[in-house]
Amino acid sequence: MKTKLMLAGLTILAGCTTVSEITPAGDGHYTVTTQVRGGMTPWGEVKATSLKRADEYCNSRGEQMHQVDMQTHGVRGWTPQEAELTFSCLKVE
């Protein structure tokens, strides 16, 4: 019984993470959003997930990711946490 309660508690703390598709934002910029629901995920992890996805996208094009802006929304543990990254991909020279 203790194990089941502990697993249920960990599931609640872990939350559910979703990462949006990369979308064009104009002027050679793109956006990607990471959202975490129902957890106590550190903001650094939420932001890092968006940064990693953007980096993978640019690397797949043979380019390097450049962060333009990062906006965060939500309150950890109370409302969904969201990190919206605006970035560009620069040619590697």
N, CA, C and O atoms as a MOPAC input file, in Angstrom:
PM7 MOZYME 1SCF
protein

 N      0.82300 1    -1.18700 1     0.00000 1
 C      0.00000 1     0.00000 1     0.00000 1
 C      0.87300 1     1.25800 1     0.00000 1
 O      0.58400 1     2.21500 1    -0.71800 1
 N      1.95400 1     1.25500 1     0.81500 1
 C      2.85200 1     2.40400 1     0.86000 1
 C      3.48400 1     2.64600 1    -0.50800 1
 O      3.65500 1     3.79100 1    -0.92700 1
 N      3.82600 1     1.56800 1    -1.19400 1
 C      4.45200 1     1.68900 1    -2.50900 1
 C      3.49900 1     2.34900 1    -3.50200 1
 O      3.91100 1     3.20400 1    -4.28600 1
 N      2.23900 1     1.95800 1    -3.47000 1
 C      1.25500 1     2.54400 1    -4.37800 1
 C      1.07300 1     4.03100 1    -4.10000 1
 O      0.97700 1     4.83100 1    -5.03100 1
 N      1.02500 1     4.40300 1    -2.82800 1
 C      0.88800 1     5.80700 1    -2.46900 1
 C      2.11100 1     6.60900 1    -2.90000 1
 O      1.99200 1     7.73400 1    -3.38600 1
 N      3.28000 1     6.01700 1    -2.71500 1
 C      4.50600 1     6.70500 1    -3.10400 1
 C      4.56200 1     6.88600 1    -4.62200 1
 O      4.95600 1     7.95100 1    -5.09700 1
 N      4.17700 1     5.86900 1    -5.38600 1
 C      4.15800 1     5.97800 1    -6.83900 1
 C      3.15000 1     7.02700 1    -7.30600 1
 O      3.42500 1     7.78000 1    -8.23900 1
 N      2.00000 1     7.07600 1    -6.66800 1
 C      0.99600 1     8.08200 1    -7.01500 1
 C      1.53600 1     9.48100 1    -6.73600 1
 O      1.32600 1    10.39700 1    -7.53200 1
 N      2.22200 1     9.65100 1    -5.62600 1
 C      2.81000 1    10.94300 1    -5.28400 1
 C      3.87300 1    11.36400 1    -6.27600 1
 O      3.93400 1    12.53000 1    -6.66600 1
 N      4.71000 1    10.42900 1    -6.68600 1
 C      5.75300 1    10.73500 1    -7.67600 1
 C      5.15300 1    11.10600 1    -9.02300 1
 O      5.66500 1    11.98400 1    -9.71700 1
 N      4.06800 1    10.43700 1    -9.39100 1
 C      3.40800 1    10.75400 1   -10.65400 1
 C      2.88400 1    12.18200 1   -10.63400 1
 O      3.00800 1    12.90300 1   -11.62400 1
 N      2.31000 1    12.58900 1    -9.53100 1
 C      1.79500 1    13.95300 1    -9.40300 1
 C      2.93600 1    14.95600 1    -9.47200 1
 O      2.81200 1    15.98400 1   -10.13700 1
 N      4.03900 1    14.67600 1    -8.79900 1
 C      5.17500 1    15.59100 1    -8.80500 1
 C      5.84600 1    15.66400 1   -10.17000 1
 O      6.34900 1    16.71900 1   -10.55700 1
 N      5.85700 1    14.56200 1   -10.89700 1
 C      6.54400 1    14.51700 1   -12.18400 1
 C      5.82800 1    15.36100 1   -13.23300 1
 O      6.48500 1    16.00600 1   -14.05000 1
 N      4.52300 1    15.36900 1   -13.23000 1
 C      3.77000 1    16.17700 1   -14.18800 1
 C      3.83900 1    15.61300 1   -15.58900 1
 O      4.40200 1    14.54600 1   -15.83400 1
 N      3.25100 1    16.35900 1   -16.49300 1
 C      3.18600 1    15.96600 1   -17.89400 1
 C      3.80000 1    17.07700 1   -18.73100 1
 O      3.36700 1    18.22600 1   -18.65500 1
 N      4.80300 1    16.74100 1   -19.52700 1
 C      5.50600 1    17.73000 1   -20.34200 1
 C      5.13000 1    17.56800 1   -21.80800 1
 O      5.14000 1    16.46000 1   -22.34500 1
 N      4.79700 1    18.68800 1   -22.44800 1
 C      4.55300 1    18.68300 1   -23.88900 1
 C      5.41600 1    19.76600 1   -24.53200 1
 O      5.63200 1    20.83700 1   -23.96600 1
 N      5.89800 1    19.45300 1   -25.72800 1
 C      6.71600 1    20.39900 1   -26.48800 1
 C      6.02200 1    20.61800 1   -27.82800 1
 O      5.67300 1    19.66400 1   -28.52400 1
 N      5.82700 1    21.88900 1   -28.17800 1
 C      5.13300 1    22.22100 1   -29.42200 1
 C      6.02000 1    21.95100 1   -30.63100 1
 O      7.21900 1    21.70200 1   -30.50500 1
 N      5.40200 1    22.00800 1   -31.79400 1
 C      6.15300 1    21.96800 1   -33.04400 1
 C      6.89900 1    23.29700 1   -33.19300 1
 O      6.51800 1    24.30100 1   -32.59200 1
 N      7.94300 1    23.29400 1   -33.98100 1
 C      8.64800 1    24.53100 1   -34.31600 1
 C      7.76400 1    25.29900 1   -35.30100 1
 O      7.32800 1    24.74800 1   -36.31200 1
 N      7.50300 1    26.57300 1   -35.00000 1
 C      6.66700 1    27.37100 1   -35.89800 1
 C      7.39400 1    28.64500 1   -36.30400 1
 O      8.04400 1    29.27700 1   -35.47100 1
 N      7.29300 1    29.03100 1   -37.57700 1
 C      7.90600 1    30.28400 1   -38.03100 1
 C      7.25600 1    31.47700 1   -37.33000 1
 O      6.04100 1    31.49900 1   -37.13000 1
 N      8.07300 1    32.47000 1   -36.95700 1
 C      7.57800 1    33.66000 1   -36.27200 1
 C      7.88100 1    34.92600 1   -37.06400 1
 O      7.67000 1    36.03000 1   -36.56200 1
 N      8.37300 1    34.78600 1   -38.29300 1
 C      8.69900 1    35.93600 1   -39.12500 1
 C     10.11600 1    36.43000 1   -38.90600 1
 O     10.72100 1    36.15000 1   -37.87100 1
 N     10.64100 1    37.15300 1   -39.86200 1
 C     11.99200 1    37.71700 1   -39.80300 1
 C     13.07900 1    36.66600 1   -39.54500 1
 O     14.10000 1    36.97600 1   -38.93200 1
 N     12.86800 1    35.43700 1   -40.00300 1
 C     13.85800 1    34.37700 1   -39.80300 1
 C     13.86300 1    33.79600 1   -38.40100 1
 O     14.77200 1    33.04900 1   -38.03900 1
 N     12.85400 1    34.13300 1   -37.61300 1
 C     12.74900 1    33.61500 1   -36.25100 1
 C     11.73100 1    32.48000 1   -36.19300 1
 O     10.83900 1    32.36900 1   -37.03500 1
 N     11.89500 1    31.64500 1   -35.17500 1
 C     11.00100 1    30.51700 1   -34.93400 1
 C     10.62400 1    30.51400 1   -33.45800 1
 O     11.29300 1    31.13500 1   -32.63200 1
 N      9.53500 1    29.80200 1   -33.13500 1
 C      9.16800 1    29.64300 1   -31.72800 1
 C      8.93900 1    28.16800 1   -31.42300 1
 O      8.56400 1    27.37800 1   -32.28900 1
 N      9.17700 1    27.83200 1   -30.17200 1
 C      8.85100 1    26.51400 1   -29.62800 1
 C      8.43800 1    26.73600 1   -28.17900 1
 O      9.02400 1    27.56100 1   -27.47900 1
 N      7.43100 1    25.99800 1   -27.73600 1
 C      6.90200 1    26.15900 1   -26.38600 1
 C      6.91100 1    24.82600 1   -25.66000 1
 O      6.47500 1    23.80900 1   -26.20000 1
 N      7.40900 1    24.83800 1   -24.43400 1
 C      7.35300 1    23.67300 1   -23.55700 1
 C      6.35800 1    23.98400 1   -22.46300 1
 O      6.40100 1    25.05600 1   -21.85800 1
 N      5.44700 1    23.03400 1   -22.20300 1
 C      4.46400 1    23.21700 1   -21.14500 1
 C      4.49600 1    22.01900 1   -20.21300 1
 O      4.49400 1    20.87100 1   -20.65800 1
 N      4.52600 1    22.29700 1   -18.91100 1
 C      4.50100 1    21.25300 1   -17.89200 1
 C      3.24400 1    21.46600 1   -17.06000 1
 O      3.00600 1    22.55500 1   -16.53800 1
 N      2.45000 1    20.41900 1   -16.94500 1
 C      1.22100 1    20.48000 1   -16.15100 1
 C      1.32200 1    19.53500 1   -14.95900 1
 O      1.81700 1    18.41300 1   -15.07100 1
 N      0.84600 1    20.01400 1   -13.82600 1
 C      0.69300 1    19.15300 1   -12.65800 1
 C      1.97600 1    18.69500 1   -12.01500 1
 O      2.02300 1    17.57800 1   -11.50000 1
 N      3.00700 1    19.49000 1   -12.01700 1
 C      4.24600 1    19.04700 1   -11.41300 1
 C      4.98000 1    20.15700 1   -10.69900 1
 O      4.53100 1    21.30300 1   -10.66100 1
 N      6.08700 1    19.80600 1   -10.14900 1
 C      6.96700 1    20.75000 1    -9.45700 1
 C      8.31200 1    20.79100 1   -10.18500 1
 O      9.36800 1    20.77200 1    -9.55200 1
 N      8.26500 1    20.84500 1   -11.50100 1
 C      9.47000 1    20.83900 1   -12.31800 1
 C     10.21300 1    22.16500 1   -12.15700 1
 O      9.59600 1    23.22700 1   -12.24900 1
 N     11.51500 1    22.12500 1   -11.92100 1
 C     12.29000 1    23.36600 1   -11.83100 1
 C     12.22000 1    24.13900 1   -13.15200 1
 O     12.20200 1    23.54200 1   -14.22800 1
 N     12.18000 1    25.48100 1   -13.05800 1
 C     12.11000 1    26.31100 1   -14.25500 1
 C     13.27900 1    26.04300 1   -15.19700 1
 O     13.11500 1    26.09800 1   -16.41500 1
 N     14.44400 1    25.75800 1   -14.65200 1
 C     15.60700 1    25.47300 1   -15.49400 1
 C     15.36000 1    24.30500 1   -16.43100 1
 O     15.80700 1    24.32500 1   -17.57800 1
 N     14.65300 1    23.28600 1   -15.95600 1
 C     14.35200 1    22.12300 1   -16.79100 1
 C     13.33400 1    22.45700 1   -17.87100 1
 O     13.44400 1    21.98300 1   -19.00200 1
 N     12.34100 1    23.27400 1   -17.52300 1
 C     11.32600 1    23.66100 1   -18.50400 1
 C     11.98900 1    24.44300 1   -19.63600 1
 O     11.74300 1    24.17200 1   -20.81100 1
 N     12.82200 1    25.40300 1   -19.28200 1
 C     13.52600 1    26.21000 1   -20.28100 1
 C     14.48300 1    25.34600 1   -21.10600 1
 O     14.56200 1    25.48600 1   -22.32700 1
 N     15.20100 1    24.46000 1   -20.43300 1
 C     16.17900 1    23.60900 1   -21.12200 1
 C     15.52200 1    22.72600 1   -22.16900 1
 O     16.12600 1    22.44100 1   -23.20300 1
 N     14.29700 1    22.29100 1   -21.92000 1
 C     13.59400 1    21.45300 1   -22.89000 1
 C     13.32900 1    22.22700 1   -24.17600 1
 O     13.51800 1    21.69100 1   -25.26800 1
 N     12.89300 1    23.48500 1   -24.06000 1
 C     12.68800 1    24.31700 1   -25.26200 1
 C     14.01000 1    24.57000 1   -25.98100 1
 O     14.08000 1    24.48400 1   -27.20600 1
 N     15.05200 1    24.88100 1   -25.22100 1
 C     16.36500 1    25.14400 1   -25.81800 1
 C     16.90300 1    23.91800 1   -26.54900 1
 O     17.47700 1    24.03400 1   -27.63200 1
 N     16.71400 1    22.74800 1   -25.95100 1
 C     17.20300 1    21.50900 1   -26.56800 1
 C     16.47700 1    21.24000 1   -27.88100 1
 O     17.10000 1    20.86900 1   -28.87500 1
 N     15.15800 1    21.43000 1   -27.88100 1
 C     14.37700 1    21.19000 1   -29.09800 1
 C     14.79200 1    22.15400 1   -30.20900 1
 O     14.92500 1    21.74900 1   -31.36400 1
 N     14.99600 1    23.41800 1   -29.86800 1
 C     15.43100 1    24.41500 1   -30.85500 1
 C     16.82000 1    24.06900 1   -31.38000 1
 O     17.07500 1    24.18800 1   -32.57800 1
 N     17.71500 1    23.64500 1   -30.50300 1
 C     19.07000 1    23.27600 1   -30.89700 1
 C     19.04900 1    22.08800 1   -31.86200 1
 O     19.77500 1    22.07500 1   -32.85700 1
 N     18.21100 1    21.09100 1   -31.56000 1
 C     18.08000 1    19.92600 1   -32.44400 1
 C     17.57500 1    20.35100 1   -33.82800 1
 O     18.05500 1    19.86500 1   -34.85200 1
 N     16.60900 1    21.25700 1   -33.84100 1
 C     16.04300 1    21.74500 1   -35.10700 1
 C     17.11900 1    22.42200 1   -35.95700 1
 O     17.27200 1    22.11200 1   -37.13800 1
 N     17.85700 1    23.34100 1   -35.35400 1
 C     18.89500 1    24.05800 1   -36.11100 1
 C     20.01300 1    23.11400 1   -36.54900 1
 O     20.49200 1    23.20400 1   -37.68000 1
 N     20.43100 1    22.21300 1   -35.66300 1
 C     21.48800 1    21.24800 1   -36.01500 1
 C     21.07700 1    20.37800 1   -37.19900 1
 O     21.91000 1    20.02600 1   -38.03500 1
 N     19.79400 1    20.03300 1   -37.27000 1
 C     19.32600 1    19.19700 1   -38.38400 1
 C     19.42500 1    19.93400 1   -39.71600 1
 O     19.41900 1    19.31300 1   -40.77800 1
 N     19.51500 1    21.25300 1   -39.65500 1
 C     19.66200 1    22.08300 1   -40.85800 1
 C     21.11700 1    22.47000 1   -41.08500 1
 O     21.41900 1    23.22200 1   -42.01100 1
 N     22.02500 1    21.96400 1   -40.24800 1
 C     23.43800 1    22.30000 1   -40.36900 1
 C     23.73500 1    23.70800 1   -39.88300 1
 O     24.70500 1    24.33000 1   -40.31600 1
 N     22.90000 1    24.20800 1   -38.98300 1
 C     23.05400 1    25.56200 1   -38.47300 1
 C     23.14200 1    25.55100 1   -36.95100 1
 O     22.97400 1    24.51300 1   -36.31200 1
 N     23.40500 1    26.71900 1   -36.38800 1
 C     23.55700 1    26.85200 1   -34.94400 1
 C     22.39600 1    27.69200 1   -34.39400 1
 O     22.03400 1    28.71600 1   -34.97500 1
 N     21.82000 1    27.25000 1   -33.27400 1
 C     20.70500 1    27.94600 1   -32.66300 1
 C     21.18100 1    29.20100 1   -31.93900 1
 O     22.20500 1    29.19100 1   -31.25600 1
 N     20.41400 1    30.29100 1   -32.10300 1
 C     20.68400 1    31.55600 1   -31.42000 1
 C     19.39700 1    31.98700 1   -30.71200 1
 O     18.37800 1    32.22700 1   -31.35900 1
 N     19.45000 1    32.08200 1   -29.38800 1
 C     18.28000 1    32.47800 1   -28.61400 1
 C     17.99900 1    33.96800 1   -28.81200 1
 O     18.89400 1    34.79800 1   -28.65600 1
 N     16.76200 1    34.30000 1   -29.15400 1
 C     16.34900 1    35.68700 1   -29.32500 1
 C     15.60400 1    36.15800 1   -28.07600 1
 O     15.86400 1    37.25300 1   -27.57600 1
 N     14.66800 1    35.32700 1   -27.56300 1
 C     13.86900 1    35.69600 1   -26.40100 1
 C     13.33400 1    34.44100 1   -25.73400 1
 O     13.12300 1    33.41800 1   -26.38500 1
 N     13.11400 1    34.53200 1   -24.41200 1
 C     12.50000 1    33.43100 1   -23.65600 1
 C     11.49100 1    34.04700 1   -22.70300 1
 O     11.83800 1    34.89000 1   -21.87500 1
 N     10.24900 1    33.62500 1   -22.82400 1
 C      9.19000 1    34.08900 1   -21.93000 1
 C      8.69200 1    32.90000 1   -21.11100 1
 O      8.52200 1    31.80200 1   -21.64300 1
 N      8.46100 1    33.12000 1   -19.82500 1
 C      7.90500 1    32.06700 1   -18.98500 1
 C      6.57900 1    32.53600 1   -18.40300 1
 O      6.37100 1    33.72200 1   -18.14800 1
 N      5.68900 1    31.56800 1   -18.20100 1
 C      4.36900 1    31.84500 1   -17.66000 1
 C      3.99200 1    30.72400 1   -16.70100 1
 O      4.43200 1    29.58600 1   -16.86200 1
 N      3.18300 1    31.04700 1   -15.71100 1
 C      2.68800 1    30.04600 1   -14.78700 1
 C      3.39300 1    30.10100 1   -13.44300 1
 O      4.39700 1    30.79100 1   -13.26500 1
 N      2.83300 1    29.35000 1   -12.50700 1
 C      3.37400 1    29.27900 1   -11.15200 1
 C      3.59500 1    27.81400 1   -10.81700 1
 O      2.65600 1    27.01800 1   -10.80700 1
 N      4.83000 1    27.47300 1   -10.54600 1
 C      5.19800 1    26.08500 1   -10.26900 1
 C      4.32800 1    25.51300 1    -9.15100 1
 O      4.24400 1    26.07600 1    -8.06000 1
 N      3.69000 1    24.39300 1    -9.44400 1
 C      2.86100 1    23.71500 1    -8.46300 1
 C      1.41300 1    24.18700 1    -8.42900 1
 O      0.56900 1    23.52600 1    -7.82500 1
 N      1.10700 1    25.32000 1    -9.06700 1
 C     -0.25200 1    25.86900 1    -9.03700 1
 C     -0.89600 1    25.90900 1   -10.41500 1
 O     -2.03600 1    25.47400 1   -10.58100 1
 N     -0.18700 1    26.41900 1   -11.38700 1
 C     -0.71800 1    26.51000 1   -12.74600 1
 C      0.30500 1    25.90900 1   -13.69700 1
 O      1.46700 1    25.74900 1   -13.32400 1
 N     -0.10100 1    25.57500 1   -14.91400 1
 C      0.86500 1    25.01600 1   -15.86300 1
 C      2.04700 1    25.97400 1   -16.06300 1
 O      1.87500 1    27.18900 1   -16.16000 1
 N      3.23100 1    25.40000 1   -16.12100 1
 C      4.44700 1    26.16800 1   -16.39700 1
 C      4.67700 1    26.13400 1   -17.90200 1
 O      4.53800 1    25.08800 1   -18.53700 1
 N      5.02600 1    27.27400 1   -18.46300 1
 C      5.22900 1    27.34900 1   -19.89800 1
 C      6.45200 1    28.20000 1   -20.20300 1
 O      6.60300 1    29.29700 1   -19.66700 1
 N      7.31500 1    27.69500 1   -21.05800 1
 C      8.48800 1    28.44100 1   -21.52500 1
 C      8.38300 1    28.56300 1   -23.03700 1
 O      8.41600 1    27.56200 1   -23.75300 1
 N      8.25600 1    29.79900 1   -23.52100 1
 C      8.15600 1    30.05200 1   -24.95400 1
 C      9.46900 1    30.66800 1   -25.43900 1
 O      9.83900 1    31.77300 1   -25.04300 1
 N     10.15600 1    29.93400 1   -26.29800 1
 C     11.45000 1    30.34800 1   -26.81800 1
 C     11.29800 1    30.87500 1   -28.24100 1
 O     10.68900 1    30.22500 1   -29.09100 1
 N     11.85200 1    32.04800 1   -28.49200 1
 C     11.98300 1    32.57700 1   -29.84500 1
 C     13.45800 1    32.47100 1   -30.20300 1
 O     14.31700 1    32.89300 1   -29.42900 1
 N     13.75400 1    31.91600 1   -31.36100 1
 C     15.15200 1    31.68200 1   -31.74600 1
 C     15.31600 1    31.82800 1   -33.24600 1
 O     14.34500 1    31.91100 1   -33.99900 1
 N     16.56600 1    31.85800 1   -33.65500 1
 C     16.90000 1    31.83900 1   -35.07600 1
 C     17.99000 1    30.79700 1   -35.28300 1
 O     18.66400 1    30.39500 1   -34.33500 1
 N     18.15500 1    30.37000 1   -36.51000 1
 C     19.21000 1    29.42900 1   -36.85600 1
 C     20.23400 1    30.17600 1   -37.71400 1
 O     19.89100 1    30.76300 1   -38.74000 1
 N     21.48200 1    30.14200 1   -37.28000 1
 C     22.54900 1    30.85000 1   -37.98400 1
 C     23.47800 1    29.85900 1   -38.66200 1
 O     23.76800 1    28.78900 1   -38.12800 1
 N     23.93900 1    30.23300 1   -39.84400 1
 C     24.88200 1    29.37200 1   -40.56600 1
 C     26.19400 1    29.27800 1   -39.79400 1
 O     26.70400 1    30.27100 1   -39.27600 1
 N     26.72000 1    28.07100 1   -39.73200 1
 C     28.00000 1    27.84100 1   -39.06800 1
 C     29.10600 1    28.12100 1   -40.07700 1
 O     29.10600 1    27.59000 1   -41.18700 1
 N     30.03700 1    28.95500 1   -39.67200 1
 C     31.13200 1    29.30000 1   -40.59800 1
 C     32.42900 1    28.69000 1   -40.17600 1
 O     33.44600 1    28.88000 1   -40.84200 1

